């Protein structure tokens, strides 16, 4: 059990380090035997890295761990879903390296960005939330595979899944704040409202984290405390909750669902007003820039569509699934169908962690400039290394 947790903890770190090593070695010329051996070593390390979570899962499956017979409660009642039993965890594992690369770069850039505007403050918090979700992805993936250890399933119910859902709600909140921030700056540029105050944005960011984890996440962790003598009977996270835990879980889901639709309305109103304001300013200036108008409309359309396509289906499916989940209807085909719809829509919502880094470049000029500057510096650095290698090679040839 301890070794499997260590494997899970090491996996994102090892993947990030070996990914960077592979990127550097790709730009190195094989000018010496040492570099040839080094490139092969990097390649072998990179091939071994993706097997870490699978090895951890196999260790949990064996070694005396009680096995969770997920087949009995998920798919046996609905043969039409049996072919899709491992679809979602496979999608998670495919998504993970892409999300880790994009959010790793976004985190690296945001570390070097100074929080001089409210937009950058919200953006930095959004990067942190996306990075937390990314690191939990492989655990969620392995947990969803059939035949997972019950111990891992219990840990996911009590900790990892709770953190995952809370962080997703945190992402939604900061996307709403970014929309409001842009609304105030474009619609009321000369106004000094609290929404454009740097200290206010930092206080609000701290309150979001405290509210999401302190008021929804921590109580869920505490109330998932029902002792289970026979772990093989744990076929749903609801088995680990008492009456108070079930009631709080249901209310939390309803609250977060209503909160999502409120944020959705705010985002739609903000971005439509922004688009109208920018287009109106084009007209007032006497410009017939139809291409500029189309670009503004396209940007607004993309931001709204990405938000709704990512999060909308999950929040539509979540309410009926939660009522079935809390009512303990886990043995019929209706529950299986709702659970599959929930898991698939949650996977779709999770793709937002791959979309957000692209939105940073799309919406934040400071982020884009810092990214381009760092890429340019990296390119100069690699060229200097290559030039030094060429110089040392030519000097050796003269000798």
VENQUIBEL-V985247 format. One record per residue. N is the residue number from 1. SS is DSSP state (hx for helix, st for strand, lp for the rest). D_LAST is the distance of its C-alpha to the last C-alpha in Angstrom with 1 decimal. Layout:
# VENQUIBEL-V985247
<<N & SS & D_LAST> <N & SS & D_LAST>>
This chain:
# VENQUIBEL-V985247
<<1 & lp & 58.8> <2 & hx & 56.5> <3 & hx & 53.4> <4 & hx & 54.3> <5 & hx & 54.7> <6 & hx & 51.3> <7 & hx & 49.8> <8 & hx & 51.5> <9 & hx & 50.3> <10 & hx & 46.7> <11 & hx & 46.6> <12 & hx & 46.2> <13 & hx & 43.6> <14 & hx & 41.5> <15 & hx & 41.9> <16 & hx & 40.9> <17 & hx & 37.8> <18 & hx & 36.6> <19 & hx & 37.4> <20 & hx & 35.2> <21 & hx & 32.4> <22 & hx & 32.9> <23 & hx & 32.8> <24 & hx & 29.5> <25 & hx & 27.8> <26 & hx & 29.1> <27 & lp & 27.1> <28 & lp & 23.9> <29 & lp & 21.5> <30 & lp & 20.6> <31 & lp & 16.8> <32 & lp & 16.8> <33 & hx & 19.2> <34 & hx & 20.6> <35 & hx & 21.8> <36 & hx & 23.3> <37 & hx & 25.3> <38 & hx & 26.2> <39 & hx & 27.6> <40 & hx & 29.7> <41 & hx & 31.0> <42 & hx & 32.0> <43 & hx & 33.8> <44 & hx & 35.7> <45 & hx & 36.7> <46 & hx & 38.0> <47 & hx & 40.0> <48 & hx & 41.6> <49 & hx & 42.5> <50 & lp & 45.4> <51 & hx & 47.1> <52 & hx & 47.7> <53 & hx & 51.0> <54 & hx & 52.2> <55 & hx & 51.5> <56 & hx & 53.4> <57 & hx & 56.3> <58 & hx & 56.5> <59 & hx & 56.6> <60 & hx & 59.4> <61 & hx & 61.1> <62 & lp & 61.1> <63 & lp & 61.3> <64 & lp & 65.0> <65 & lp & 64.9> <66 & lp & 68.0> <67 & st & 67.4> <68 & lp & 68.7> <69 & lp & 70.5> <70 & hx & 69.8> <71 & hx & 71.0> <72 & hx & 74.6> <73 & hx & 74.9> <74 & hx & 72.5> <75 & lp & 72.8> <76 & lp & 75.6> <77 & lp & 78.3> <78 & lp & 76.5> <79 & hx & 74.9> <80 & hx & 73.9> <81 & hx & 71.3> <82 & hx & 70.0> <83 & hx & 67.2> <84 & hx & 65.9> <85 & lp & 65.9> <86 & lp & 62.1> <87 & hx & 61.4> <88 & hx & 61.1> <89 & hx & 58.7> <90 & hx & 56.4> <91 & hx & 56.4> <92 & hx & 55.6> <93 & hx & 52.6> <94 & hx & 51.3> <95 & hx & 51.9> <96 & hx & 50.2> <97 & hx & 46.5> <98 & hx & 47.1> <99 & hx & 49.2> <100 & hx & 46.8> <101 & hx & 43.9> <102 & hx & 46.0> <103 & hx & 47.7> <104 & hx & 44.6> <105 & hx & 43.0> <106 & hx & 46.4> <107 & hx & 46.6> <108 & hx & 43.1> <109 & hx & 44.1> <110 & hx & 47.5> <111 & hx & 46.1> <112 & lp & 44.3> <113 & lp & 47.5> <114 & lp & 49.9> <115 & lp & 53.5> <116 & lp & 54.8> <117 & lp & 57.2> <118 & hx & 59.7> <119 & hx & 58.0> <120 & hx & 54.7> <121 & hx & 56.8> <122 & hx & 58.4> <123 & hx & 55.2> <124 & hx & 53.4> <125 & hx & 56.4> <126 & hx & 56.3> <127 & hx & 52.6> <128 & hx & 53.5> <129 & hx & 56.4> <130 & hx & 54.4> <131 & hx & 51.7> <132 & hx & 54.4> <133 & hx & 55.9> <134 & hx & 52.5> <135 & hx & 51.9> <136 & hx & 55.4> <137 & hx & 55.0> <138 & hx & 53.6> <139 & hx & 56.4> <140 & hx & 59.0> <141 & hx & 57.6> <142 & hx & 57.7> <143 & hx & 61.2> <144 & hx & 62.5> <145 & lp & 61.6> <146 & lp & 64.5> <147 & lp & 64.7> <148 & lp & 63.1> <149 & st & 63.8> <150 & hx & 66.9> <151 & hx & 65.2> <152 & hx & 62.5> <153 & hx & 65.3> <154 & hx & 67.3> <155 & hx & 64.2> <156 & hx & 63.6> <157 & hx & 67.3> <158 & hx & 67.4> <159 & hx & 64.1> <160 & hx & 61.4> <161 & hx & 63.7> <162 & hx & 65.5> <163 & hx & 62.3> <164 & hx & 61.2> <165 & hx & 64.5> <166 & hx & 64.7> <167 & hx & 61.2> <168 & hx & 62.1> <169 & hx & 65.1> <170 & hx & 63.0> <171 & hx & 60.7> <172 & hx & 63.9> <173 & hx & 65.1> <174 & hx & 61.9> <175 & hx & 61.9> <176 & hx & 65.4> <177 & hx & 64.4> <178 & hx & 61.7> <179 & hx & 64.3> <180 & hx & 66.7> <181 & hx & 64.0> <182 & hx & 63.2> <183 & hx & 67.0> <184 & hx & 67.7> <185 & hx & 64.8> <186 & hx & 65.8> <187 & hx & 69.6> <188 & lp & 70.1> <189 & lp & 67.0> <190 & lp & 68.9> <191 & lp & 70.7> <192 & lp & 69.7> <193 & lp & 70.8> <194 & hx & 69.7> <195 & hx & 67.7> <196 & hx & 65.3> <197 & lp & 65.0> <198 & hx & 61.8> <199 & hx & 63.6> <200 & hx & 66.0> <201 & hx & 63.3> <202 & hx & 61.7> <203 & hx & 65.1> <204 & hx & 66.0> <205 & hx & 62.7> <206 & hx & 63.4> <207 & hx & 67.0> <208 & hx & 65.8> <209 & hx & 63.7> <210 & hx & 66.6> <211 & hx & 69.2> <212 & hx & 67.4> <213 & hx & 66.3> <214 & hx & 69.1> <215 & hx & 72.0> <216 & hx & 71.1> <217 & hx & 68.2> <218 & hx & 69.2> <219 & hx & 72.9> <220 & hx & 71.9> <221 & hx & 69.7> <222 & hx & 72.5> <223 & hx & 75.2> <224 & lp & 73.2> <225 & lp & 74.6> <226 & lp & 77.1> <227 & lp & 76.7> <228 & lp & 76.4> <229 & lp & 77.4> <230 & lp & 76.3> <231 & hx & 72.9> <232 & hx & 73.3> <233 & hx & 76.0> <234 & lp & 73.7> <235 & lp & 73.4> <236 & lp & 73.1> <237 & hx & 72.0> <238 & hx & 75.6> <239 & hx & 76.6> <240 & hx & 74.8> <241 & lp & 76.8> <242 & lp & 80.3> <243 & hx & 82.9> <244 & hx & 81.5> <245 & hx & 78.0> <246 & hx & 79.2> <247 & hx & 81.1> <248 & hx & 78.2> <249 & hx & 75.8> <250 & hx & 78.1> <251 & hx & 78.7> <252 & hx & 75.0> <253 & hx & 74.2> <254 & hx & 77.1> <255 & hx & 76.0> <256 & hx & 72.3> <257 & hx & 73.5> <258 & hx & 75.9> <259 & hx & 73.1> <260 & hx & 70.7> <261 & hx & 73.3> <262 & hx & 74.0> <263 & hx & 70.3> <264 & hx & 70.2> <265 & hx & 73.0> <266 & hx & 71.3> <267 & hx & 68.1> <268 & hx & 70.0> <269 & hx & 72.1> <270 & hx & 69.2> <271 & hx & 66.9> <272 & hx & 69.8> <273 & hx & 70.9> <274 & hx & 67.3> <275 & hx & 67.1> <276 & hx & 70.4> <277 & hx & 69.6> <278 & hx & 66.3> <279 & hx & 68.0> <280 & hx & 70.9> <281 & hx & 68.6> <282 & hx & 67.2> <283 & hx & 70.7> <284 & hx & 71.8> <285 & lp & 69.0> <286 & lp & 70.2> <287 & lp & 67.0> <288 & lp & 67.4> <289 & lp & 64.1> <290 & hx & 65.2> <291 & hx & 61.6> <292 & hx & 61.3> <293 & hx & 64.6> <294 & hx & 63.4> <295 & hx & 60.2> <296 & hx & 62.2> <297 & hx & 64.6> <298 & hx & 61.8> <299 & hx & 60.1> <300 & hx & 63.4> <301 & hx & 64.3> <302 & hx & 61.0> <303 & hx & 61.2> <304 & hx & 64.8> <305 & hx & 64.3> <306 & hx & 61.3> <307 & hx & 63.3> <308 & hx & 66.4> <309 & hx & 64.7> <310 & hx & 62.7> <311 & hx & 65.5> <312 & hx & 68.8> <313 & hx & 69.3> <314 & hx & 68.6> <315 & hx & 71.2> <316 & hx & 73.7> <317 & hx & 73.4> <318 & hx & 73.1> <319 & hx & 76.7> <320 & hx & 78.6> <321 & hx & 76.0> <322 & hx & 76.6> <323 & hx & 80.4> <324 & hx & 80.0> <325 & hx & 77.5> <326 & hx & 79.7> <327 & lp & 82.9> <328 & lp & 81.3> <329 & lp & 81.6> <330 & lp & 78.4> <331 & lp & 80.1> <332 & lp & 81.0> <333 & hx & 79.3> <334 & hx & 79.7> <335 & hx & 77.6> <336 & hx & 74.9> <337 & hx & 74.8> <338 & hx & 74.7> <339 & hx & 71.9> <340 & hx & 69.8> <341 & hx & 70.4> <342 & hx & 69.5> <343 & hx & 66.3> <344 & hx & 65.2> <345 & hx & 66.1> <346 & hx & 64.3> <347 & hx & 61.1> <348 & hx & 61.6> <349 & hx & 62.0> <350 & hx & 58.9> <351 & lp & 56.8> <352 & hx & 57.4> <353 & hx & 54.5> <354 & hx & 52.3> <355 & hx & 54.1> <356 & hx & 54.1> <357 & hx & 50.4> <358 & hx & 50.8> <359 & hx & 53.9> <360 & hx & 52.0> <361 & hx & 49.7> <362 & hx & 52.8> <363 & hx & 55.0> <364 & lp & 53.0> <365 & hx & 51.1> <366 & hx & 49.4> <367 & hx & 48.2> <368 & hx & 46.8> <369 & hx & 45.1> <370 & hx & 43.5> <371 & hx & 42.3> <372 & hx & 40.8> <373 & hx & 39.1> <374 & hx & 37.7> <375 & hx & 36.4> <376 & hx & 34.8> <377 & hx & 33.1> <378 & hx & 31.9> <379 & hx & 30.5> <380 & hx & 28.7> <381 & hx & 27.3> <382 & hx & 26.0> <383 & hx & 24.5> <384 & hx & 22.6> <385 & hx & 21.4> <386 & hx & 20.2> <387 & hx & 18.5> <388 & hx & 16.7> <389 & hx & 15.6> <390 & hx & 14.5> <391 & hx & 12.6> <392 & hx & 10.8> <393 & hx & 10.1> <394 & hx & 8.8> <395 & hx & 6.4> <396 & hx & 5.1> <397 & hx & 5.4> <398 & hx & 3.8> <399 & lp & 0.0>>
